[in-house]
């Protein structure tokens, strides 16, 4: 199941992975356990956890003379064996362009998801990121692994938002709906469920609570 949006083809690859195609170009976010080989023009990696930076999956979407990989700085060591055209390591606050794509790097962190008392899974200092990507005039937000954080109030106009809904490591469905109601995207697509934690019921709950248009996609990895 694909979402067509203003000339773009948006596919959920499962978990936190997405493919967006337009104008003969393809960008991919956080591929994990994908089934179809593809040669993306740009791949965005939000952090180095195995379900976001999967080296085997990254190799399945990267081409040595074609692909640019933009990844958080904590990904540096694990990217060494991946062949691609270029690699750009980023941190929150960075901005830039890669081909037809403009990107802004934004924070991603937990405020209330704890691995042990007082210790969250994704602390801000760990350096995970989210991306706002402008692709053929459409502003897309992939927040990475995060809770509903204050920075989401200042993202500007977002056309399409991919929002994690499974809880445990990221926002719950209710928290994701609160985030969506704050960000006010044109379309929100739930993610980060159905593979490690969470199920479609979290996506359905998110859809009930969110005030914006919500599209629940089937994985096409």
WOFENVEN-V235469 format. One record per residue. N is the residue number from 1. RES is the residue in one small letter. NEAR is the number of other ideal C-beta (glycine too) atoms within 12 Angstrom. Layout:
# WOFENVEN-V235469
n=(N | N)
res=(RES | RES)
near=(NEAR | NEAR)
This chain:
# WOFENVEN-V235469
n=(1 | 2 | 3 | 4 | 5 | 6 | 7 | 8 | 9 | 10 | 11 | 12 | 13 | 14 | 15 | 16 | 17 | 18 | 19 | 20 | 21 | 22 | 23 | 24 | 25 | 26 | 27 | 28 | 29 | 30 | 31 | 32 | 33 | 34 | 35 | 36 | 37 | 38 | 39 | 40 | 41 | 42 | 43 | 44 | 45 | 46 | 47 | 48 | 49 | 50 | 51 | 52 | 53 | 54 | 55 | 56 | 57 | 58 | 59 | 60 | 61 | 62 | 63 | 64 | 65 | 66 | 67 | 68 | 69 | 70 | 71 | 72 | 73 | 74 | 75 | 76 | 77 | 78 | 79 | 80 | 81 | 82 | 83 | 84 | 85 | 86 | 87 | 88 | 89 | 90 | 91 | 92 | 93 | 94 | 95 | 96 | 97 | 98 | 99 | 100 | 101 | 102 | 103 | 104 | 105 | 106 | 107 | 108 | 109 | 110 | 111 | 112 | 113 | 114 | 115 | 116 | 117 | 118 | 119 | 120 | 121 | 122 | 123 | 124 | 125 | 126 | 127 | 128 | 129 | 130 | 131 | 132 | 133 | 134 | 135 | 136 | 137 | 138 | 139 | 140 | 141 | 142 | 143 | 144 | 145 | 146 | 147 | 148 | 149 | 150 | 151 | 152 | 153 | 154 | 155 | 156 | 157 | 158 | 159 | 160 | 161 | 162 | 163 | 164 | 165 | 166 | 167 | 168 | 169 | 170 | 171 | 172 | 173 | 174 | 175 | 176 | 177 | 178 | 179 | 180 | 181 | 182 | 183 | 184 | 185 | 186 | 187 | 188 | 189 | 190 | 191 | 192 | 193 | 194 | 195 | 196 | 197 | 198 | 199 | 200 | 201 | 202 | 203 | 204 | 205 | 206 | 207 | 208 | 209 | 210 | 211 | 212 | 213 | 214 | 215 | 216 | 217 | 218 | 219 | 220 | 221)
res=(x | x | x | x | x | x | x | x | x | x | x | x | x | x | x | x | x | x | x | x | x | x | x | x | x | x | x | x | x | x | x | x | x | x | x | x | x | x | x | x | x | x | x | x | x | x | x | x | x | x | x | x | x | x | x | x | x | x | x | x | x | x | x | x | x | x | x | x | x | x | x | x | x | x | x | x | x | x | x | x | x | x | x | x | x | x | x | x | x | x | x | x | x | x | x | x | x | x | x | x | x | x | x | x | x | x | x | x | x | x | x | x | x | x | x | x | x | x | x | x | x | x | x | x | x | x | x | x | x | x | x | x | x | x | x | x | x | x | x | x | x | x | x | x | x | x | x | x | x | x | x | x | x | x | x | x | x | x | x | x | x | x | x | x | x | x | x | x | x | x | x | x | x | x | x | x | x | x | x | x | x | x | x | x | x | x | x | x | x | x | x | x | x | x | x | x | x | x | x | x | x | x | x | x | x | x | x | x | x | x | x | x | x | x | x | x | x | x | x | x | x)
near=(15 | 20 | 31 | 18 | 29 | 20 | 18 | 32 | 27 | 38 | 36 | 40 | 43 | 30 | 37 | 52 | 46 | 49 | 40 | 45 | 29 | 28 | 19 | 12 | 27 | 36 | 45 | 50 | 51 | 51 | 44 | 36 | 24 | 34 | 17 | 21 | 16 | 30 | 26 | 41 | 34 | 40 | 52 | 52 | 53 | 51 | 46 | 29 | 30 | 22 | 34 | 48 | 39 | 35 | 27 | 18 | 33 | 39 | 26 | 28 | 40 | 36 | 25 | 15 | 12 | 21 | 36 | 36 | 40 | 44 | 44 | 40 | 27 | 28 | 36 | 22 | 16 | 26 | 29 | 16 | 15 | 31 | 21 | 31 | 22 | 24 | 30 | 32 | 26 | 35 | 30 | 30 | 16 | 25 | 20 | 24 | 17 | 30 | 27 | 24 | 36 | 24 | 34 | 31 | 36 | 38 | 37 | 50 | 35 | 34 | 23 | 22 | 29 | 16 | 15 | 8 | 6 | 9 | 14 | 26 | 29 | 38 | 23 | 25 | 15 | 28 | 30 | 44 | 44 | 49 | 51 | 41 | 46 | 29 | 40 | 25 | 19 | 33 | 30 | 45 | 47 | 50 | 53 | 51 | 47 | 47 | 39 | 32 | 33 | 16 | 29 | 34 | 16 | 15 | 30 | 18 | 18 | 35 | 33 | 41 | 48 | 53 | 54 | 54 | 48 | 34 | 30 | 26 | 35 | 48 | 48 | 32 | 37 | 22 | 33 | 43 | 32 | 26 | 42 | 39 | 23 | 27 | 38 | 24 | 35 | 23 | 32 | 44 | 47 | 47 | 50 | 48 | 38 | 30 | 28 | 25 | 23 | 29 | 20 | 22 | 19 | 32 | 35 | 19 | 26 | 42 | 27 | 19 | 26 | 34 | 18 | 28 | 19 | 32 | 29 | 31 | 33 | 18 | 31 | 23 | 29)
